[in-house]
């Protein structure tokens, strides 16, 4: 199970390495951009078979997988089941437009650490993912083991506060900058379209 993954986890100051799996290009691009902005090392693939190939590749280790539920050829549930059978399965977070309790329970029973429903704010996904990773690796907030993403966020907040102090203005709040952070969901995604319901 997932506990064995600690053998290849990131050392202090290392980026978490993530694999994003989604058949929709707009969503892959959005998540890749946002996660890389937060300090993660991100690879993306468009289907479950490609994800498994990537995870099985010799010398490749991922700390977490962000996995879409509805994909052609092999859905997220079957992909998750096969991920859990790997020697060192990464943490896996499911994302889907499906909100049924039955499917969420199925994801957790198969070994997912979280189930996030679309559409969501990417920043929310980042915080939830980071929380799971930090908890798994024993990195409490403020400890020396903090992830690179958390440090980047703290440095950004410090920079905003310092800039505001120098100009005598109030620092921007998250609410004020929310729309400028690229968090808007891709306009091409609609519930029930392209198999993502």
N, C-alpha and C positions, 0 to 999 in steps of 0.2 A: 504493500500500500504506500501511501504518500510519505510516510515517515522516513523511508530510505533515501529520499531526495536530498536530505541534509548533507549527504556525502559530497554533493557538487554545488552547494549553494554559494552565493556570492560572498567574498571576503569583504571586510570593511571598505567603504568607498567605492565598491564595484556597482555597476548598473545591474538592475534586475533584467534578465533576458526574457522577453515575452514573444509568444507566437499568437498572432491574431488570425482567426479562421472565419471567414464570412464570404458568401458567394456574391455579395453586392460590392462593386468597386467603390462606390461613394462612401459606404460605411467603413470599409477597410482603410481607405485614404484618410478619412476623418479620425479614426482611432489611432492609426499610425502617427499622424501629425501630432495629435494631442498627447499621446503617450511619450513620444520622443521629446516633445517640448518639456514634459515633466521629468525627463532624465532617464527614461527606460530605453533599453536596447531592443528594438522591435523588428520582427520579421512578419510577413503576411503571406497567407496562401488562400486560395479560393474554395477549397473543398476538403472534406475529411480525409480522403486518400492521400492528398498532398501533405496534409498535416502529419499523418502517421509516417509518411516517408521522411519528412523533415525531422521528426522526433526520433526516428530509428537511425538516422544518419550517424555514422561513427564520429565521435568527437563533438557531437552537437548536444548541448544541454540547455534546456529552457527551465526557468523557474516557475512560469505560469503560462497557461493557455487561456485566451479569451475566445470562446467557441460558440458560434451561432447554432441554433437548434435546427432550423429549416434550410437544408441544402440539398442539391440534387445528388444522385448516386449513393451517397452515404450520409445519413442525417447526423445531427450532433449527438444524439443519444448513443448510436452505434459507435461513433467516433470516440465518445467519452468512455464507453465500455472497453474499447480496445486500448485507449490510453492507459486505463487503470491496470491493464495486463502487462504493461511495459515494466522492465526491471526497475526503472526509476521514474515513476510517473510524476509529472509536474502538477502543481495546483491547477485546477481547471474551474473557470468561471463561465457559466452559460449565459448567453444573451439571446432574447427572443421577443417577438411581438406577441407570442402566445402567453396568456395570463392565467391559464387554467391551473387550478390547485393540483390536479392529478399529474400534469406534466412537470410542475415544479418539484413535487414529491419524488417523481421518477428520477429527475436530475440529481437530487440529493442522495437518493438510494444508490445511484450509480457512482457516486463519489465526488460530485461537484461541490465546491466550497461556497458557491453563491449562484443566484439566478436573477439576472437583471432584465427587466422588461423594456422593450422599445416602445416609443422613443424615450431616450433618457439624455440627460445632460452629461457629456463626456467627463466633465469634472467630477460628477458624482461617481461614475464608474472608476475613475482614477483613485479617488479617496478610498472606495471600498476595496479595490484591488490592492492598493498599498497597505491597507489595514490588515488584510489577510496575509500578505507576504511578510510584513513586519511581525505579526503575531507568530507566524510559522517559524520564522528565523530567530525569534526571541528579541527583536529590536523594539524595545519600548520607546515611545516618543521622547526625544531629548537624550537618548543614550548614545554611546559611541557607535552603535551599530545601525544608526538611522540610515535609511535608504538614500540613494542619490536624489531620488525624486522629492523626498521630504526636505532635504537640504536645499534643493533648488527653489522650492516654494518659500522656504524661510528666508533665503537670500533675496528673493523677489520682493517679499513683504518688507524686509529691512531697507532695500533700495528705495521703495516707494515712500516709506516713512522718512528716510533721510532726505530725499528730494523735496518732500513736502515741507520739512523743517527749514530747509535752505531757502525756499521761496515764500515761506510764511503762509502756505495754503494748507488745507486739510488733506490728509492722505485719502486716496480713492478707496471706497469700500468695494467688496466683492460684487454687491448689487449694481454699483455704478459701472464696473468694468465687465460685467457678465456678458453683455452682448458683443463686446469687442474682443473676446477671447476665443472666438471661433468655435463656440459651443453649440451653435444652432444645428439642429438635426438636418441631414441632407434632404433637400426638397424632393428628391426622387423616391424617397421611401414612403410608402403608404401602407397602413395596416391591411393585411389581406392580399397585398400585391407581391408578386415574385416569390411566392411561397413562404413569406415571413409572417404568417399569422399565428 
